[in-house]
Amino acid sequence: MSCDQTDILPEVKGIGPIAVLSTGTRTLLDGDWFRDFFDRSKGDVLSQKFAKRILLQSNGADIKISPEASTLLRSWGNRWVDRLPATITVPQGPYIYKKNALWQVLRLYNDDQRTFVIPVRPTIEDGEYGTYILNSCYAAKTFYSNILSLFNDRQKPFADYRIAVKDAFDIKGVKTSMYNKAFLALYPPATSTAPSILHVIEGGASLVGKTKLSSFLSREEALGSVDSPAPWNPRADGRQTTGGSGSGSAAAIAAYEWIDIGIGTDTNGSIREQAQCNGVFGLRPSQGIFAQAGIFTVFKHFDVPGLFARDINKLGAFASKWYGNRLPGGSSEHLPPKIVVLLDWLPEKETPQTKLVSCFLRDFESCWNIKAELIDVRALWAQDPPKEAHGQGMHEYLENVGRDTFLYANYHSGIAFRDQYFKVSGRKSFASKFVQWRWDIGSKISIEEHEEAMRRMSVYKEWFLNTVMEVGKRNSFVVMQSEDVVPRYRDDPPPGYSIQPAWHQWWLSPILGAPEIVIPAGSIPYNSRISGLEEHLPVTAQILSQPGKPWPSK
C-alpha cells in the first residue's frame, strides 16, 4: 500500500486505521448508511477494519447515530466516532492515523502488461495531478497506484469509475509524451486538462494514469515502437500485437479488472482496430460532440476521443453521462429501420471469422425484426453515381483522397513541434521510420491537392448518407466485420508501409462523422508458433449509425 499524508487533523485518540465519512445533508445515520459505505464491492482497499475509528464530515450539522447503527459499529470493533471541525475538509475514504496526521491509503497493482506510460495522483492544487514516478515517463514500472473511487463524492455521476487515459490528452501538472522522447523533453507539464477529460474528473472519476500509444498517433507495430516498448496484449498466446496508436488503453481494459473505462482517440481506426486486437468493446462517438482542446490531433476533421470497456452496459452508462447534453437535437428513431451489410469488405468465401459475424448479424436482425440489405457500395456507385464524379468509378474518384487529406494534415500537425525542437536543440527531432515516411509524403502535397481531396471526400460522404443509408428517410445501421483476423505476433517485422484508401472500412465512420461501436463476437482458433498450442484470437463486429446519434443502438 501507498499513503498520501494530510497534516490537518487535530489530536484524536489512538493510532491505526481510520475512516473519514462525509455525511452530506444527513442528520441521522442508520445501519444501512454505514453498510453502504463499507461495502467491499465498491472498493479494493476499504474494509471493516477501518471502522474501528470513524471521523464524520458534517459541515457543522448536528449528527445522530441510530441505536441499530451503534450496535452494528460495535460488532465491527468500533472504538469511537468523532467529528472533524467544520473548517477542515478531506476526501472521504480509508486512512491511517499516525503522528497527528491522516495518511490516505492507496492500493498498489502490477502493470504486468506494461500498458501505462505513467501513473498519476491528485495533488493539493485544485485540478492538478502529479506522478508517482518522477524520473522519467519511460522508466520500467513494476507497480501502479490506484485511487479508489470511494475517495470521491458518491453523488457525482462518474464516482464509481476508474479511468485510464491515452497519453495524447493533456492532464494538468503532467507532461504529454506522444510516446516520443523529443516531444517529452521539449514541452513542460500541461497547465490545464483537456475538457473532454476534465468533465469526467470533475464528475467524480478516479484518473489512474496515462497509457501508451504509438508515437504521434501512428500505426506502429511492436518492433516499430522505438523510444519505448509497446504494451502487451493479454489475449491469445500473450504475444500478439496490441494494434498501435491507442493500444495502451485497450490492453489495460483487456487485462485489468481494476480499470473500468479506457479513453483513447480515433482518427482512422485507433479505437476500433485496438478494440478488435484486444477483444474489448470500443466506441467512436459522432464527430463534433467533444472539443478537441487539450488533445494532440493529426487530422482535426477525423480526430475524436473514444472509449474502451469490457462490459457493454458499463460502456453505455459511462457514454450517456459523458455525452450529457452535447448531442444535437433531432432523432431518427421514429423512422423505419434499415440494416445494411457492405459486401465490399467481405471475403468471397465463408471463413470462421465471417461465420461469427454472420451469427452476430442474425441476432441484430432479430432485435429489429427485419432482414439486412446486402449492398455492394462500389457497384451501387457505378449504377447511381454523384454528378460531381463525372462518370468516374468510386475507386478512381477517391484514388488520392486518403493520401491528400490525411497525410497532408498529419505532416502539418507536427510542424510546430519540429520547428521548436530544432530551435531549442539545434538538431532535428527523432521520429520513427514510419512516422517520418508519412511526414515526407505529406510535405509534398500542395494545399490545392488537399482542398480538392477534401471536396471529393465531402461528395462521397453526402452520396453515402443519402444513397446507402437514406438519412432522413430511414433509421439506418451499417454492420461490418473488421480486417482479417490472423496471428500478428509482436516480434513480426513491421509490415510494408502503405496508405489506406478512403474506401477502407476504418475510414467510413470518420468520413461520415458517424458513431461506430465495436462488439466482441467470439474467437477463432489458430496454432501458435509461440506456445505450440491451439490459441484463440478475438473476433469483433462493428455497427455504424447516423451522425449525431450517441451510439448505434435500438
MOUR-V280290 format. One record per helix or strand of 2 or more residues. SS is the DSSP state (helix for helix, strand for strand). FROM is the first residue (numbers start at 1). LEN is the number of residues. Records with the same first field share a line. If there is no record, write none. Layout:
SS->FROM-LEN, FROM-LEN
This chain:
strand->2-5, 16-7, 28-2, 53-5, 64-2, 80-4, 93-6, 101-10, 116-7, 129-3, 143-4, 162-5, 206-6, 261-6, 281-4, 304-6, 336-7, 373-3, 474-8, 516-12, 534-11
helix->31-7, 40-3, 48-5, 67-9, 149-3, 181-6, 195-8, 215-3, 222-3, 247-9, 272-7, 312-12, 343-3, 352-17, 377-7, 387-3, 394-4, 401-13, 415-11, 433-11, 447-22, 505-8
